[in-house]
Amino acid sequence: MTTVQLTSALQREMSYIVTDETMMERALKSLRKIRRERKAEKEMAAEPQEDSEEQVMQSIREAFRELKLIKEGKEVGRPIEELLNEL
């Protein structure tokens, strides 16, 4: 549906309950709730996502496992110059 069609449908539905104050209050409350939820969704999308403590700890564990394998000669490490060039 286009915006014009949606607006028309909304107005048509509102016209059915315009004489019932209780229904109008419920409709208003519902619309405000939808607006708040949308605002919260936008704010959540704008915030940078932080790793949880468990995710950080898991990354550290994995780094130490890799370091151990490199020290044991089971894996080959990358030269520091290669890592710095990526930055």
C-alpha positions in Angstrom: 0.0 0.0 0.0 1.1 3.5 -0.6 1.3 6.2 2.0 -1.8 7.8 0.7 -3.7 4.5 0.8 -2.6 3.8 4.3 -3.6 7.3 5.5 -7.0 6.9 3.9 -7.5 3.4 5.5 -6.4 4.8 8.9 -8.8 7.7 8.6 -11.6 5.4 7.5 -11.0 3.1 10.5 -10.9 6.1 12.9 -14.2 7.3 11.6 -15.9 4.1 12.8 -14.9 4.8 16.4 -14.9 8.6 16.5 -18.0 8.6 18.7 -16.7 6.2 21.2 -14.4 8.0 23.6 -13.1 4.7 25.1 -12.2 3.3 21.7 -10.5 6.6 20.7 -8.4 6.5 23.9 -7.4 2.9 23.2 -6.5 3.8 19.6 -4.4 6.8 20.8 -2.7 4.7 23.4 -1.8 2.0 20.8 -0.5 4.6 18.3 1.7 6.2 21.0 3.0 2.7 21.9 3.9 2.0 18.3 5.7 5.4 18.0 7.7 4.7 21.2 8.7 1.2 20.0 9.8 2.6 16.7 11.9 5.3 18.4 13.5 2.7 20.6 14.3 0.5 17.6 16.0 3.5 15.9 18.0 4.3 19.0 19.1 0.7 19.4 20.2 0.6 15.7 22.2 3.8 16.2 24.1 2.6 19.3 27.3 0.7 18.7 26.9 -2.9 19.9 29.3 -3.8 22.7 30.6 -7.3 23.2 29.4 -9.0 26.3 31.9 -9.9 29.0 31.6 -13.5 28.0 32.4 -12.7 24.4 35.5 -10.7 25.4 36.6 -13.6 27.6 36.1 -16.1 24.8 38.2 -13.9 22.5 41.0 -13.8 25.0 40.8 -17.6 25.5 41.0 -18.1 21.8 44.0 -15.7 21.5 45.9 -17.7 24.2 45.1 -21.0 22.5 46.5 -19.6 19.3 49.6 -18.3 21.1 50.1 -21.7 22.7 49.9 -23.5 19.3 52.4 -21.1 17.8 54.8 -21.7 20.7 54.4 -25.4 20.3 55.2 -25.1 16.6 51.8 -26.5 15.6 50.8 -23.2 13.9 52.8 -20.4 12.2 52.5 -16.9 13.5 52.3 -13.8 11.3 55.1 -11.3 11.2 54.4 -8.1 13.1 55.0 -6.1 9.9 52.2 -7.9 8.2 49.8 -7.1 11.1 50.9 -3.5 11.1 50.4 -3.1 7.4 46.8 -4.2 7.8 46.1 -1.2 10.1 
